[in-house]
Amino acid sequence: MKAIINATILCPVNGFIKNGAVLFNGKIREIGKDIEIPKNAKIIDAEGKYVVPGFIDAHTHQGLFDGSIGWAGMDGNEITNPITPEMRGIDSFNPDEPSLKEALTGGVTCLNTGPGSANVISGESFVIKPTGASVVDDMILLSPSGLKVAFGENPKRIHGVEKRTPSTRMGVAALLRKTFADALSYKMQAKVYLEKAEEAKSRGEAPPINPPPRNIGLETVLKVLNRVIPIHAHAHRADDIATVIRIAKEFDIRVVLIHCTEGHKIKKTIAKSKFPAVVGPTMFWTSKPETKERGFKTAVELNEAGVKVALQTDSLTPMNYFPLLPMNVIKEGMSKEDALKCVTINPAEILNINDRVGSLEQGKDADIVIWSGDPFDFYSKVEQVFIDGKNIPLEK
């Protein structure tokens, strides 16, 4: 058992607690001002320091693209086909990818990662904790967390130059619709076969031969159509975001809007859809026309419109700079309270992991970060990180 005492605690649920304490082992056992500390607890005196739930980066490609070794580390896009729902990002994840160590120094204890965004459908995303484990299976918090799809410039550029669909935005949308329709047909074929098999069994006969061949990709798409997982929809331009919403209504699916660069232009439409937005990356150059209006104002305006907002690096911003994201939305006018939610409880709820992480509450995982000062002060540093109650060494 461990106890952090004399701390200034910032929590999106419990608020601001001065001279507070957190009692924990693998889980948070108690939090507050006047809690009883067991005699055998290891005491961590955090006087003058801030204690915050671990930050959550809701959209990255961490572990799938190792820029330090170039082509040999580029494992996040299977660009041989624009539709690859059978791909699972977990199978490309490298626990030794160097940039993963940067997460801890940025106060990030949880991140959503996966393939994309070259294909219309890239494959399954998943959530990990950067614990330093040597096998990705030991880092998993949730798998799959969503099915990555992409609209706009990426898929039409990557596949259009190869003279195959999609080469236009309508081609992207058409391929996605076709894949959803194919999955529904696959589901119906399986249903008909099972019904015939049950009828044969009731008559004491052998089941019909030639069942529908198994299709792992369409099985994954059915997870979306059955609302088991959402699509994580890469969309920058306002018209692409509108297309995502249009298709989602057609097929009654769950959606997480990824990037949402021009979301401020149609914030009322997004708010009406009730789909959350994972905004960013914002701290990088204008790499293509559809990102020319990037800015922290998007997150602020969407939040004001009632959209649930999280912030992300997309792995383009080194994760040790992750705290600069909430700092910048605060500079653009967002309250500190809402900025904290954008990197803690909001992404946890968006990723459907809020029963485990996203706040400092009794029964949740002990993912706790001790800062030298206010985490939204530029000069504050991460001093200690606990994931599942274990003190994780920081990279020097």
C-alpha positions in Angstrom: 0.0 0.0 0.0 1.2 3.5 -0.9 0.0 6.9 0.3 0.7 10.3 -1.3 0.2 13.0 1.3 0.2 16.8 1.5 -0.6 17.1 -2.2 -2.5 19.6 -4.3 -4.8 17.2 -6.1 -6.4 18.1 -9.5 -9.1 15.7 -10.6 -11.9 16.2 -13.3 -14.4 14.5 -11.0 -13.3 15.4 -7.4 -12.1 18.9 -8.4 -9.3 20.8 -6.6 -8.2 19.4 -3.2 -5.6 21.3 -1.2 -3.5 19.2 1.2 -5.1 16.0 0.0 -4.0 12.4 0.1 -4.3 9.4 -2.2 -4.2 5.9 -0.8 -3.5 3.2 -3.4 -2.1 -0.2 -4.4 -3.0 -1.4 -7.9 -6.3 0.5 -7.5 -7.1 3.8 -5.8 -8.4 2.9 -2.4 -9.3 6.4 -1.0 -8.8 10.0 -1.9 -9.5 13.2 0.1 -8.4 15.6 2.8 -8.8 13.6 5.9 -8.2 9.9 5.1 -6.8 7.3 7.5 -3.3 6.2 6.4 -2.4 2.6 7.4 0.7 2.3 9.5 2.3 -0.1 6.9 1.7 2.3 3.9 4.7 3.7 2.1 4.5 7.4 2.4 5.2 9.8 -0.5 5.3 13.3 0.7 4.0 15.6 -2.1 4.1 18.9 -0.3 4.2 21.8 -2.8 3.5 19.4 -5.6 0.5 18.5 -7.8 -1.1 15.1 -8.1 -3.1 14.5 -11.3 -4.6 11.5 -13.1 -2.5 10.2 -15.9 -3.2 12.0 -19.2 -4.8 10.1 -22.1 -3.8 10.6 -25.7 -6.9 9.5 -27.6 -5.4 9.2 -31.0 -1.9 8.1 -31.9 0.0 5.7 -34.1 2.6 5.1 -31.4 4.5 1.8 -31.8 3.5 1.3 -35.4 5.8 3.8 -37.0 9.4 3.8 -35.9 11.0 6.8 -37.7 14.4 6.0 -36.2 14.9 3.1 -38.6 13.0 4.5 -41.6 11.2 2.0 -43.9 11.9 -1.0 -41.7 9.7 0.6 -38.9 6.8 1.7 -41.1 4.2 -0.8 -40.2 1.0 1.2 -39.8 -0.5 1.2 -43.3 -1.2 -1.9 -45.4 -1.6 0.1 -48.6 -2.0 -2.8 -51.0 -5.8 -2.5 -50.7 -8.0 0.4 -49.7 -10.2 -1.8 -47.6 -8.4 -3.8 -44.9 -10.6 -4.2 -41.9 -8.9 -7.6 -41.1 -5.8 -5.7 -40.1 -5.2 -5.5 -36.3 -2.8 -2.8 -35.2 -1.7 -4.9 -32.3 0.1 -7.1 -34.7 2.4 -4.2 -35.8 3.0 -2.8 -32.4 6.6 -2.7 -31.3 7.0 -2.2 -27.5 10.6 -1.1 -28.0 9.6 1.8 -30.3 11.8 4.6 -28.9 9.1 7.4 -28.7 7.0 5.4 -26.3 9.3 6.4 -23.5 8.4 10.0 -24.1 4.9 9.5 -23.0 5.7 9.2 -19.3 7.7 12.5 -19.2 4.6 14.1 -20.7 2.4 12.7 -18.0 0.6 10.3 -20.4 -0.3 7.0 -18.9 -2.7 5.7 -21.5 -2.9 6.1 -25.3 -5.0 4.9 -28.1 -3.0 3.7 -31.1 -3.4 1.8 -34.3 -3.1 1.8 -38.1 -3.9 4.5 -40.6 -4.7 6.6 -42.3 -3.9 5.6 -45.9 -6.8 3.3 -46.4 -10.6 3.9 -46.4 -10.6 1.2 -43.7 -7.2 0.6 -42.1 -7.9 -1.9 -39.3 -8.5 -2.1 -35.5 -7.1 0.4 -33.0 -6.4 -0.4 -29.4 -5.5 1.2 -26.0 -2.3 0.6 -24.1 -0.5 1.8 -21.1 3.2 2.6 -21.6 4.5 0.4 -18.8 7.7 -0.7 -20.5 6.5 -4.3 -20.8 8.3 -6.3 -23.5 5.1 -7.8 -24.9 2.3 -5.7 -26.2 -0.3 -8.1 -24.7 0.9 -7.1 -21.2 0.2 -3.4 -22.0 -3.3 -3.7 -23.4 -6.2 -1.9 -21.6 -8.7 -2.3 -24.4 -8.6 -4.1 -27.8 -10.2 -3.3 -30.1 -11.1 0.2 -29.3 -12.4 1.1 -32.7 -12.1 0.5 -36.5 -10.0 3.2 -38.2 -11.5 4.7 -41.3 -10.2 7.7 -43.3 -11.9 10.4 -45.4 -10.4 13.1 -47.6 -6.9 13.5 -49.1 -5.1 10.5 -47.7 -7.0 7.5 -49.2 -7.7 9.3 -52.5 -4.1 10.3 -52.9 -2.5 6.9 -51.9 -4.8 4.8 -54.0 -5.8 7.2 -56.8 -2.2 7.4 -58.0 -2.4 3.6 -58.4 -5.4 4.0 -60.7 -7.8 2.3 -58.3 -10.7 3.4 -56.3 -10.8 5.8 -54.4 -9.5 8.7 -56.4 -12.2 11.1 -55.2 -14.0 11.9 -52.0 -17.2 10.3 -53.4 -15.1 7.2 -54.1 -14.0 7.0 -50.4 -17.6 7.3 -49.2 -18.8 4.7 -51.8 -16.2 2.1 -50.8 -17.2 2.5 -47.1 -20.9 2.1 -47.9 -20.2 -0.9 -50.1 -18.1 -2.5 -47.3 -20.9 -2.0 -44.8 -23.4 -3.5 -47.3 -21.2 -6.5 -47.9 -21.0 -7.1 -44.1 -24.7 -7.0 -43.8 -25.1 -9.5 -46.7 -22.5 -11.7 -45.0 -24.4 -11.5 -41.8 -27.6 -12.5 -43.6 -26.0 -15.4 -45.4 -24.7 -16.7 -42.0 -28.2 -16.3 -40.5 -29.9 -18.2 -43.3 -27.3 -21.0 -43.1 -27.8 -21.3 -39.3 -31.5 -21.4 -39.7 -31.3 -24.2 -42.2 -28.9 -26.0 -40.0 -31.3 -25.8 -37.1 -34.2 -27.0 -39.2 -32.1 -30.0 -40.4 -31.1 -30.8 -36.8 -34.8 -30.7 -35.7 -35.5 -33.3 -38.4 -32.6 -35.5 -37.4 -30.7 -34.6 -40.7 -27.2 -33.6 -41.4 -26.6 -29.8 -41.6 -26.4 -28.3 -45.1 -23.0 -28.4 -46.8 -20.9 -25.4 -47.9 -21.5 -22.9 -45.1 -20.5 -19.3 -46.0 -16.6 -19.1 -45.9 -15.4 -17.1 -42.9 -14.4 -13.5 -43.6 -12.4 -12.0 -40.7 -12.6 -8.5 -42.2 -16.4 -8.5 -42.5 -16.6 -9.9 -39.0 -14.7 -6.8 -37.8 -17.0 -4.5 -39.8 -20.0 -6.2 -38.2 -18.6 -5.2 -34.8 -19.2 -1.6 -36.0 -22.6 -2.3 -37.5 -23.7 -4.1 -34.3 -22.5 -1.0 -32.3 -19.9 -3.1 -30.4 -17.1 -0.7 -31.4 -17.2 2.7 -33.1 -15.4 3.9 -36.2 -12.5 6.2 -35.6 -13.1 8.5 -38.5 -10.1 10.5 -39.8 -11.6 13.7 -41.2 -10.1 17.2 -41.5 -12.3 19.2 -43.8 -15.8 20.3 -42.8 -17.4 18.5 -45.8 -15.6 15.3 -44.9 -16.9 15.5 -41.3 -20.4 16.0 -42.7 -20.0 12.9 -44.9 -19.0 10.9 -41.8 -22.1 12.0 -40.0 -24.3 11.3 -43.1 -23.0 7.7 -43.4 -23.2 7.1 -39.7 -26.9 8.0 -39.8 -27.5 5.7 -42.8 -26.0 2.7 -40.9 -26.8 3.7 -37.3 -23.2 3.3 -36.1 -21.1 4.8 -33.3 -18.5 7.4 -34.4 -15.5 9.1 -32.9 -14.4 12.1 -35.1 -10.6 12.1 -35.4 -8.7 15.3 -36.2 -11.9 17.4 -36.9 -9.6 20.3 -38.1 -12.5 22.3 -39.6 -15.0 21.2 -37.0 -15.4 24.8 -35.8 -17.1 25.6 -39.2 -19.9 23.1 -38.5 -19.9 22.9 -34.8 -23.7 23.0 -34.5 -24.0 20.0 -36.9 -21.4 18.0 -34.9 -23.1 18.9 -31.6 -26.4 17.7 -33.0 -24.9 14.4 -34.0 -23.6 13.9 -30.4 -20.4 12.4 -31.8 -17.3 13.3 -29.8 -14.2 14.9 -31.4 -10.6 14.1 -30.8 -9.0 17.3 -32.0 -5.5 17.6 -33.4 -2.6 17.4 -34.2 -2.3 21.1 -33.9 1.4 21.7 -33.1 2.8 20.9 -36.5 3.2 22.4 -40.0 0.4 22.7 -42.5 1.3 19.4 -44.2 -1.6 19.4 -46.8 -4.4 21.6 -47.9 -7.1 20.0 -45.7 -5.1 21.0 -42.5 -4.5 24.6 -43.4 -7.0 25.9 -40.8 -5.6 23.9 -37.9 -5.7 25.8 -34.6 -6.5 25.4 -31.0 -9.7 27.5 -31.5 -11.3 24.4 -32.9 -11.3 22.5 -29.6 -12.4 25.6 -27.7 -15.4 26.3 -30.0 -16.5 22.7 -30.2 -16.3 22.5 -26.4 -18.4 25.6 -26.1 -20.9 24.1 -28.5 -21.4 21.1 -26.3 -19.3 18.6 -28.1 -17.3 16.2 -26.0 -13.6 17.0 -26.9 -10.3 15.3 -26.4 -6.9 16.4 -27.5 -4.4 14.3 -29.4 -0.8 14.3 -30.8 -1.4 11.8 -33.7 2.2 10.9 -32.9 3.3 14.0 -34.9 4.0 15.9 -31.7 6.5 14.2 -29.4 4.5 13.0 -26.4 6.7 14.6 -23.9 5.2 17.9 -25.1 1.6 16.6 -24.6 0.9 19.1 -21.7 1.3 21.9 -24.2 -2.0 20.9 -25.8 -4.2 21.7 -22.8 -2.0 24.8 -22.1 -2.8 26.1 -25.5 -6.5 25.6 -25.4 -6.5 27.5 -22.1 -4.7 30.3 -23.9 -7.4 30.3 -26.5 -10.1 30.7 -23.8 -11.0 27.3 -22.5 -11.2 27.0 -18.7 -8.6 25.0 -16.8 -11.3 22.7 -15.6 -12.4 21.9 -19.1 -8.9 21.6 -20.4 -8.1 19.0 -17.8 -11.2 17.1 -18.8 -10.0 17.1 -22.5 -6.9 15.1 -21.5 -8.4 12.9 -18.8 -12.0 12.0 -18.3 -13.2 13.0 -21.8 -10.9 10.7 -23.7 -11.6 8.0 -21.2 -15.3 8.3 -21.9 -14.8 8.6 -25.6 -12.7 5.4 -25.6 -15.1 3.6 -23.2 -12.4 3.0 -20.6 -13.7 5.5 -18.0 -14.5 2.6 -15.6 -10.7 2.2 -15.3 -9.0 5.5 -15.9 -9.5 9.2 -16.5 -9.9 10.4 -12.9 -8.7 9.8 -9.4 -11.6 7.9 -7.9 -12.0 5.0 -5.6 -11.8 1.7 -7.4 -10.1 3.0 -10.5 -6.6 2.0 -11.7 -3.9 3.8 -9.8 -2.6 5.8 -12.8 -1.2 8.8 -11.0 1.3 11.5 -11.9 3.1 13.7 -9.4 4.1 17.1 -10.9 6.6 19.6 -9.5 3.9 22.2 -9.8 0.7 23.1 -11.7 0.7 20.8 -14.8 -0.5 23.7 -16.9 2.5 25.8 -15.9 5.2 25.7 -18.6 8.0 25.2 -16.0 6.4 22.3 -14.2 7.9 18.8 -14.6 6.7 15.2 -14.2 8.5 13.8 -11.1 6.9 10.4 -10.6 4.5 8.3 -12.6 2.5 5.4 -11.2 0.7 3.0 -13.6 -1.5 0.4 -11.9 0.2 1.5 -8.7 3.7 0.7 -9.9 6.3 3.4 -10.0 7.4 3.5 -13.6 11.0 4.8 -14.1 11.3 8.0 -16.2 13.7 8.2 -19.1 16.6 10.4 -18.2 
